[in-house]
Amino acid sequence: MRSRRLAGSAAIALALGACAQLPAPVPGDDNDPLAAEAVLATMDRYLAAIAAKDHATMKALDMPGGMTWSARRNAAGEMVVSARPATWWTDPANESDSALQERYWNPTVLVRGPVAMVWAPYEFKVDGKVSHCGVDVFDFVKVDGSWRLANAMWTVEPEACDTLRPTPGTRIRP
């Protein structure tokens, strides 16, 4: 009986010791709605720049060396992941003649010091018609006091628009 108590006490002591090793929260960031809103404001500016075909703003918000990753089903139904450098999207030679609009809702924002991540369902329109939906995952870093886009990933799921659709009253951005 005594050995069980000692083993239990040792397990509790180890667990508490492990918790003591966690880094202290960074003031003003973790779970701070102002930090999360600043990250979302940067994401909104980036998506607005895509719609406006404003390459200068996109470049200003991108981190050098940033990457984009998209996942979509091929003809066989397999999910295929494709990568492009972020600079591909800001090159006027790759610009679409179509009007593009991306909207998202219910974002989950995680912020820790100078790094942040946004996960959100989205809808993508081409010339005013829904092309597809999916989930965006954007990574941000804070440099010189400003949030910038480090990397972006998304799924392309035309068949998921009904299941990802926001409920009435949901704030849709941008």
PETAHU-V984530 format. One record per backbone hydrogen bond with DSSP energy under -0.5 kcal/mol. NH is the residue of the N-H (numbers start at 1). CO is the residue of the C=O. If there is no record, write none. Layout:
{{NH/CO} {NH/CO}}
//
This chain:
{{5/1} {6/2} {7/3} {8/4} {9/5} {10/6} {11/7} {12/8} {13/9} {14/10} {15/11} {16/12} {17/13} {18/14} {19/15} {20/16} {21/17} {21/18} {22/19} {27/25} {29/26} {30/26} {32/29} {33/31} {36/32} {37/33} {38/34} {39/35} {40/36} {41/37} {42/38} {43/39} {44/40} {45/41} {46/42} {47/43} {48/44} {49/45} {50/46} {51/47} {52/48} {53/49} {53/50} {54/49} {55/53} {58/54} {59/55} {60/56} {61/57} {62/58} {63/149} {66/63} {67/150} {68/84} {69/152} {70/82} {71/154} {72/80} {73/156} {74/78} {77/74} {80/72} {82/70} {84/68} {86/66} {88/85} {89/85} {89/86} {90/86} {91/87} {91/88} {92/90} {94/91} {95/92} {101/125} {103/123} {104/173} {105/121} {106/171} {108/119} {109/107} {110/117} {112/115} {115/112} {116/140} {117/110} {118/138} {119/108} {120/136} {121/105} {122/134} {123/103} {124/132} {125/101} {126/129} {127/99} {129/126} {131/124} {132/124} {133/157} {134/122} {136/120} {137/153} {138/118} {139/151} {140/116} {141/148} {142/114} {143/141} {143/146} {146/143} {148/141} {149/61} {150/139} {150/148} {151/139} {152/67} {153/137} {154/69} {155/135} {156/71} {157/133} {157/155} {160/157} {161/158} {164/160} {165/161} {170/167} {173/104}}
//
